[in-house]
Amino acid sequence: MLSKLSERLYVRIYAALLASLIVAGSLFALIHLVVDPDQVRNGFDTVAEVAAQMLPPADAPRAEQQAALTRWHAKMHVDMALFAADGTPIASAGMPLAPPSGDAVSGHRHGHMASFILKLPDGRSLVCRRNHSRRGQISIVLMLAAIGAVVGMGAYPVVRRLTRRLETLQGSVEQWGSGQLATRVAVEGRDEVGRLAHSFNEAAGRIEALVSAQKSLLANASHELRSPLARIRMAVELMQGQANPALRAELNQNISELDQLIDEVLLASRLDAQAQAGAAHEALDLTAIVAEECARTGAGFDATHALTMSGDARLLRRLVRNLLENARRHGAATPVNVCLSEANGHVRLDVCDRGPGVPLDQRERIFEPFYRLPGASEAAGGVGLGLSLVRQIARHHGGDVTCLANPDGGCCFRVDLPQSK
């Protein structure tokens, strides 16, 4: 039971703070033991004898005793008051001081460490009070700082070990959240943080298995769909002369969309697999790829000079093609302009049309798989994966894509890619 309780994190923190306070208290107790009260009292008696020799005798005029006390006050900067044996004031210098009680002895006044009483051999009492000097204030500050340092040194090892483990856990969780589902956390200890790391590893393993199974199922299903799709296409070709032209055109359109959907699903699955395995990139001429795709679709192209970068030529060609196809479908037959430029080690690709544009609140959602703008017609074509693949390919290369408003009307899709990754 005690061993399990000692593994609790809050018990360790509490024990560290308690141990620090015990150490600080022990230091003060040690100082108190080193300073013997009897020695302190004997010291006050000795000082009282010296003071009696330096002060005028008890039967001296009060003016003479007052003059001596004034001289002491000027030299020592200490408030002083001289009282007779019965407590009658004789002389004083500085701030007023109360007379001592009848049974008072030499030493500190009870409850007033700054005030002390010197019981003179002739029965008189000299009461003194030290002024709070700057040195005394500094001493108090230093004492408090020493206490804080002791507590801090005692608690630091436990707190730092805790925060270091939490930082490691945070870094692993962020890495896992960025898409690296194979990330796991090193389990250290058997306290709450250790159990949290263990629970995270179990949950991450289950999620990774589920995601892998889902991707495998989707990829296998898409691949298996190619065979029946090929047979349907062959059947449509065989009945070319018998079917109604409108029906035949619709069948061909549907087959084309299914083929495109399967192709894009398979590509998305391959991108996920490459992201986890770390695909190798090669140097390529991006300007040539963009120029070829623009010539194929009849889009305007503007580039100041040839731009090269490191990447996958097949994927980047698919990125450009999807953006051009999207502009053709949703640009209301307006001219499509493409601009390729370079800035601060990054390549920027802008694909702009002058169509109806994309509402501000929809400019992120259009990159979601299978998402269509409200009111979009399926007759325009597309399967809802084109822009999602564009973003996936851009991030696969260390960049990203955003949808912006075109100053001339319509919208622009901007892709920023690093030239090397």
C-alpha angles and dihedrals in degrees: 000000000000092000091054091047091052089058092060111109097220090052091055093050092046092048092050093052092044091050090050092053091047091053091049091049091048091055092054091046089051091053090050091051093048091053103067112213090215091055090049091051092048089050091055090049090052092050089049091056091050091048091051090055093049097045123074113263121272093258093052117112115275091239090060092048090047091051091052092049091048090053091051092049092051092051101039101031090223126135109243138186128180118208132186121239090268092051097259111148114247104171140343140189126191124001117002116268129199118244118255122255120262095257096043119134133193112291143068117331112251109265093003112086091174092058126066138175127226111201105208120214091243092060098260120126125220112201117196133181125194116226116235100256127190089253091058092050090050089051091054091049091049091049092052090046090052091052090050091048092052092049091045094050091049096049099038099080093053096042094045093049089051095048092045091055091046091051090051090049092048093051092050092048091050090049091049091047091054089066104272095124093174091069115119134182124237108244110226121179131347100261128104094288092049092050090047090054090048092050090048092052092050093048092045090051093051093046092047090051092049093047092047091049091049093049092046092049092048094047094046093046091049091048093048090051091066093073098055089039090056090050091050090050091051091049091052090050091051093052095047093118097044105045126083109264092234092049091046092051091049091050091050090049092050092048090049092051092048090050091050092047092051091047093051094045090052090047091051090051092050091049091054091049092048092048090057095042095042108243119226118242130206136202112271141171104248093182091061093049093050092045092052093050092046090051090051093054099032095243121153114254130199125182129156096209142342113293124202128192142163115263150092109303094202093052095044090050088053090050093054092043093051092050092049092047090049091051091049093050099043103025095085092240092298122144116280117219125194125196126188118192142156130231133165095346093311131109116225123201119189121189110185135179134177098229129122091296130216123285114248094244091053099049093096098037094058088072091061115104114266093000117144128190114254108272094016112146121230087215088075088071131230129111100235097256101091100089092037089057091047091058092043092052092045092052090044085063094045096261139091144220130230135185115232136178115260110233088218092051130278122050142292128217110211121198119191116193131176113240091228132026 
